[in-house]
Amino acid sequence: MTSVHEHVRGTTTYFSSYGEASENFAGTNVIDLETQTFTANGNAFNIHAGVGGVLVNDSGRIVIDLKTFEALVINGPRQSWQGDFTDLCEALDP
């Protein structure tokens, strides 16, 4: 075996004293043992807060070098990889 495939799907709800946000995720992750890369395809984070709309959209494709943990390819918005949780923090912080 030269790769490991993982299919993920789920929902999470975040609560704070200010409000709540819901997240839906679905995708496929692949660890390639020969190239030592991790590839995530799909929707890793898609967090909504009521009428506030999308707070975090982390979807598309990302390929990460497992030796250096650097992104080799980023297709689509990958807010969590870039550390952009500003909208989420503001929505859940009173």
TIRO-2110 file (N, C-alpha, C; in Angstrom, 1 decimal):
// TIRO-2110
0.8, -1.2, 0.0, N, 1, A
0.0, 0.0, 0.0, CA, 1, A
0.9, 1.2, 0.0, C, 1, A
0.6, 2.2, -0.9, N, 2, A
1.4, 3.4, -0.9, CA, 2, A
0.6, 4.6, -0.5, C, 2, A
-0.7, 4.5, -0.3, N, 3, A
-1.5, 5.6, 0.2, CA, 3, A
-2.6, 5.2, 1.1, C, 3, A
-3.1, 6.2, 1.9, N, 4, A
-4.2, 6.0, 2.8, CA, 4, A
-5.3, 7.0, 2.4, C, 4, A
-6.5, 6.5, 2.2, N, 5, A
-7.6, 7.4, 1.9, CA, 5, A
-8.6, 7.4, 3.0, C, 5, A
-9.1, 8.6, 3.3, N, 6, A
-10.1, 8.8, 4.4, CA, 6, A
-11.2, 9.7, 3.9, C, 6, A
-12.4, 9.2, 4.0, N, 7, A
-13.6, 9.9, 3.6, CA, 7, A
-14.3, 10.4, 4.9, C, 7, A
-14.5, 11.7, 4.9, N, 8, A
-15.1, 12.3, 6.1, CA, 8, A
-16.4, 13.1, 5.8, C, 8, A
-17.3, 13.1, 6.7, N, 9, A
-18.5, 13.9, 6.6, CA, 9, A
-19.1, 14.1, 8.0, C, 9, A
-19.6, 15.3, 8.2, N, 10, A
-20.1, 15.5, 9.6, CA, 10, A
-20.6, 16.9, 9.8, C, 10, A
-21.2, 17.2, 11.0, N, 11, A
-21.7, 18.5, 11.3, CA, 11, A
-21.3, 18.8, 12.8, C, 11, A
-20.9, 20.0, 13.1, N, 12, A
-20.6, 20.5, 14.4, CA, 12, A
-21.3, 21.7, 14.7, C, 12, A
-21.7, 21.9, 16.0, N, 13, A
-22.3, 23.2, 16.4, CA, 13, A
-21.4, 23.8, 17.5, C, 13, A
-21.1, 25.1, 17.3, N, 14, A
-20.3, 25.9, 18.3, CA, 14, A
-21.2, 26.8, 19.0, C, 14, A
-21.1, 26.8, 20.4, N, 15, A
-21.9, 27.7, 21.2, CA, 15, A
-21.0, 28.7, 22.0, C, 15, A
-21.6, 29.9, 22.2, N, 16, A
-20.9, 30.8, 23.1, CA, 16, A
-22.0, 31.6, 23.8, C, 16, A
-21.7, 32.5, 24.7, N, 17, A
-22.7, 33.3, 25.3, CA, 17, A
-23.3, 34.3, 24.4, C, 17, A
-22.7, 34.5, 23.2, N, 18, A
-23.2, 35.5, 22.2, CA, 18, A
-24.1, 34.8, 21.2, C, 18, A
-23.8, 33.6, 20.9, N, 19, A
-24.6, 32.9, 19.8, CA, 19, A
-24.1, 31.6, 19.5, C, 19, A
-24.5, 31.0, 18.4, N, 20, A
-24.0, 29.7, 17.9, CA, 20, A
-23.7, 29.8, 16.4, C, 20, A
-22.9, 28.8, 16.0, N, 21, A
-22.5, 28.7, 14.6, CA, 21, A
-22.5, 27.2, 14.3, C, 21, A
-22.9, 26.9, 13.1, N, 22, A
-22.9, 25.5, 12.7, CA, 22, A
-21.9, 25.2, 11.6, C, 22, A
-21.3, 24.1, 11.5, N, 23, A
-20.3, 23.7, 10.5, CA, 23, A
-20.7, 22.4, 9.9, C, 23, A
-20.6, 22.4, 8.6, N, 24, A
-20.7, 21.1, 7.8, CA, 24, A
-19.4, 20.9, 7.1, C, 24, A
-19.0, 19.6, 7.1, N, 25, A
-17.8, 19.3, 6.4, CA, 25, A
-17.9, 17.9, 5.7, C, 25, A
-17.3, 17.8, 4.5, N, 26, A
-17.3, 16.6, 3.8, CA, 26, A
-16.1, 16.6, 2.8, C, 26, A
-15.4, 15.5, 2.7, N, 27, A
-14.3, 15.5, 1.8, CA, 27, A
-13.5, 14.2, 1.8, C, 27, A
-12.4, 14.2, 1.1, N, 28, A
-11.5, 13.0, 1.1, CA, 28, A
-10.1, 13.5, 1.3, C, 28, A
-9.4, 12.8, 2.3, N, 29, A
-8.0, 13.1, 2.6, CA, 29, A
-7.2, 11.9, 2.1, C, 29, A
-6.0, 12.2, 1.6, N, 30, A
-5.1, 11.2, 1.1, CA, 30, A
-3.7, 11.4, 1.6, C, 30, A
-3.2, 10.4, 2.2, N, 31, A
-1.7, 10.5, 2.6, CA, 31, A
-1.0, 9.6, 1.6, C, 31, A
-0.1, 10.1, 0.9, N, 32, A
0.7, 9.4, -0.1, CA, 32, A
2.0, 9.1, 0.5, C, 32, A
2.3, 7.8, 0.8, N, 33, A
3.5, 7.4, 1.5, CA, 33, A
4.8, 7.5, 0.6, C, 33, A
4.6, 7.4, -0.7, N, 34, A
5.7, 7.5, -1.6, CA, 34, A
6.2, 8.9, -1.7, C, 34, A
5.3, 9.9, -2.0, N, 35, A
5.7, 11.3, -2.1, CA, 35, A
5.7, 12.0, -0.8, C, 35, A
5.2, 11.4, 0.2, N, 36, A
5.2, 12.0, 1.6, CA, 36, A
4.4, 13.3, 1.5, C, 36, A
3.2, 13.2, 1.0, N, 37, A
2.3, 14.4, 0.9, CA, 37, A
0.9, 14.0, 1.5, C, 37, A
0.2, 15.0, 1.9, N, 38, A
-1.1, 14.9, 2.4, CA, 38, A
-2.0, 15.8, 1.5, C, 38, A
-3.1, 15.3, 1.0, N, 39, A
-4.0, 16.0, 0.1, CA, 39, A
-5.4, 16.0, 0.7, C, 39, A
-5.9, 17.2, 0.9, N, 40, A
-7.3, 17.3, 1.3, CA, 40, A
-8.2, 17.9, 0.2, C, 40, A
-9.2, 17.2, -0.1, N, 41, A
-10.1, 17.6, -1.2, CA, 41, A
-11.5, 17.7, -0.5, C, 41, A
-12.2, 18.8, -0.8, N, 42, A
-13.6, 19.0, -0.3, CA, 42, A
-13.7, 20.2, 0.6, C, 42, A
-14.6, 20.0, 1.5, N, 43, A
-15.0, 21.1, 2.4, CA, 43, A
-14.6, 20.8, 3.8, C, 43, A
-13.4, 21.3, 4.2, N, 44, A
-12.9, 21.0, 5.6, CA, 44, A
-13.6, 21.8, 6.6, C, 44, A
-13.9, 23.0, 6.4, N, 45, A
-14.7, 23.9, 7.3, CA, 45, A
-15.6, 24.7, 6.5, C, 45, A
-16.9, 24.8, 6.8, N, 46, A
-17.8, 25.7, 6.3, CA, 46, A
-18.8, 26.1, 7.4, C, 46, A
-18.4, 27.2, 8.1, N, 47, A
-19.0, 27.5, 9.3, CA, 47, A
-20.0, 28.7, 9.1, C, 47, A
-21.2, 28.6, 9.5, N, 48, A
-22.3, 29.6, 9.3, CA, 48, A
-22.8, 30.0, 10.7, C, 48, A
-23.2, 31.3, 10.8, N, 49, A
-23.8, 31.8, 12.0, CA, 49, A
-25.1, 32.5, 11.7, C, 49, A
-26.2, 31.7, 11.7, N, 50, A
-27.5, 32.3, 11.4, CA, 50, A
-27.5, 33.1, 10.2, C, 50, A
-28.1, 34.3, 10.3, N, 51, A
-28.2, 35.2, 9.2, CA, 51, A
-26.9, 35.9, 8.8, C, 51, A
-25.9, 35.7, 9.7, N, 52, A
-24.6, 36.3, 9.5, CA, 52, A
-23.8, 35.7, 8.3, C, 52, A
-24.3, 34.6, 7.7, N, 53, A
-23.6, 34.1, 6.6, CA, 53, A
-22.4, 33.2, 6.9, C, 53, A
-21.6, 33.0, 5.9, N, 54, A
-20.4, 32.2, 6.1, CA, 54, A
-19.3, 32.9, 6.9, C, 54, A
-18.9, 32.3, 7.9, N, 55, A
-17.8, 32.8, 8.8, CA, 55, A
-16.4, 32.3, 8.4, C, 55, A
-16.4, 31.0, 8.1, N, 56, A
-15.1, 30.4, 7.6, CA, 56, A
-15.5, 29.5, 6.5, C, 56, A
-14.8, 29.6, 5.4, N, 57, A
-14.9, 28.7, 4.2, CA, 57, A
-13.6, 28.2, 3.9, C, 57, A
-13.4, 26.9, 4.2, N, 58, A
-12.1, 26.2, 3.9, CA, 58, A
-12.5, 25.1, 3.0, C, 58, A
-12.4, 25.3, 1.7, N, 59, A
-12.8, 24.3, 0.8, CA, 59, A
-11.9, 24.3, -0.4, C, 59, A
-12.0, 23.2, -1.2, N, 60, A
-11.2, 23.1, -2.4, CA, 60, A
-10.2, 22.0, -2.2, C, 60, A
-8.9, 22.2, -2.7, N, 61, A
-7.9, 21.2, -2.6, CA, 61, A
-6.6, 21.9, -2.1, C, 61, A
-5.9, 21.1, -1.2, N, 62, A
-4.6, 21.6, -0.6, CA, 62, A
-3.7, 20.3, -0.6, C, 62, A
-2.5, 20.5, -1.0, N, 63, A
-1.5, 19.5, -0.9, CA, 63, A
-0.4, 20.0, 0.0, C, 63, A
-0.1, 19.2, 1.0, N, 64, A
0.9, 19.6, 2.0, CA, 64, A
2.1, 18.6, 2.0, C, 64, A
3.3, 19.1, 1.9, N, 65, A
4.5, 18.3, 2.0, CA, 65, A
4.7, 17.9, 3.5, C, 65, A
4.7, 16.6, 3.8, N, 66, A
4.7, 16.1, 5.2, CA, 66, A
6.1, 16.3, 5.8, C, 66, A
7.1, 16.5, 5.0, N, 67, A
8.5, 16.7, 5.5, CA, 67, A
8.6, 18.1, 6.0, C, 67, A
8.1, 19.1, 5.4, N, 68, A
8.3, 20.5, 5.7, CA, 68, A
7.0, 21.1, 6.3, C, 68, A
5.9, 20.5, 6.1, N, 69, A
4.5, 21.0, 6.4, CA, 69, A
4.2, 22.3, 5.7, C, 69, A
4.7, 22.4, 4.5, N, 70, A
4.4, 23.6, 3.7, CA, 70, A
3.4, 23.2, 2.6, C, 70, A
2.5, 24.1, 2.3, N, 71, A
1.5, 23.9, 1.3, CA, 71, A
2.2, 24.0, -0.1, C, 71, A
2.1, 22.9, -0.9, N, 72, A
2.6, 22.9, -2.2, CA, 72, A
1.6, 23.4, -3.2, C, 72, A
0.3, 23.1, -3.0, N, 73, A
-0.8, 23.5, -3.9, CA, 73, A
-2.0, 24.0, -3.0, C, 73, A
-2.5, 25.1, -3.3, N, 74, A
-3.8, 25.6, -2.7, CA, 74, A
-4.7, 26.0, -3.8, C, 74, A
-5.8, 25.3, -3.9, N, 75, A
-6.9, 25.6, -4.8, CA, 75, A
-8.2, 25.9, -4.0, C, 75, A
-8.7, 27.1, -4.1, N, 76, A
-9.9, 27.4, -3.4, CA, 76, A
-9.6, 28.2, -2.1, C, 76, A
-10.6, 28.7, -1.5, N, 77, A
-10.4, 29.4, -0.2, CA, 77, A
-10.0, 28.4, 0.9, C, 77, A
-8.9, 28.6, 1.5, N, 78, A
-8.4, 27.8, 2.6, CA, 78, A
-8.1, 28.7, 3.8, C, 78, A
-9.1, 29.3, 4.4, N, 79, A
-9.0, 30.3, 5.5, CA, 79, A
-8.3, 29.7, 6.7, C, 79, A
-8.6, 28.4, 7.1, N, 80, A
-8.0, 27.9, 8.3, CA, 80, A
-6.5, 27.7, 8.1, C, 80, A
-6.1, 27.3, 6.9, N, 81, A
-4.7, 27.1, 6.7, CA, 81, A
-3.9, 28.4, 6.8, C, 81, A
-4.6, 29.5, 6.4, N, 82, A
-4.0, 30.8, 6.5, CA, 82, A
-4.2, 31.5, 7.8, C, 82, A
-4.9, 30.8, 8.7, N, 83, A
-5.1, 31.3, 10.1, CA, 83, A
-6.2, 32.4, 10.2, C, 83, A
-7.1, 32.5, 9.2, N, 84, A
-8.1, 33.5, 9.1, CA, 84, A
-9.4, 33.1, 9.8, C, 84, A
-9.5, 33.3, 11.1, N, 85, A
-10.7, 33.0, 11.9, CA, 85, A
-11.3, 34.2, 12.4, C, 85, A
-11.0, 35.4, 11.9, N, 86, A
-11.5, 36.7, 12.4, CA, 86, A
-13.0, 36.7, 12.5, C, 86, A
-13.7, 36.4, 11.4, N, 87, A
-15.2, 36.5, 11.4, CA, 87, A
-15.8, 35.5, 12.4, C, 87, A
-15.2, 34.3, 12.5, N, 88, A
-15.7, 33.4, 13.5, CA, 88, A
-15.6, 33.9, 14.9, C, 88, A
-14.4, 34.4, 15.2, N, 89, A
-14.1, 34.9, 16.6, CA, 89, A
-15.0, 36.0, 16.9, C, 89, A
-15.2, 36.9, 16.0, N, 90, A
-16.1, 38.1, 16.2, CA, 90, A
-17.5, 37.7, 16.4, C, 90, A
-18.0, 36.7, 15.7, N, 91, A
-19.4, 36.2, 15.8, CA, 91, A
-19.7, 35.5, 17.1, C, 91, A
-18.7, 34.9, 17.7, N, 92, A
-18.9, 34.1, 18.9, CA, 92, A
-18.4, 34.8, 20.2, C, 92, A
-17.8, 36.0, 20.0, N, 93, A
-17.2, 36.7, 21.1, CA, 93, A
-18.2, 37.8, 21.5, C, 93, A
-18.7, 37.8, 22.8, N, 94, A
-19.7, 38.9, 23.2, CA, 94, A
-19.0, 40.3, 23.2, C, 94, A
END
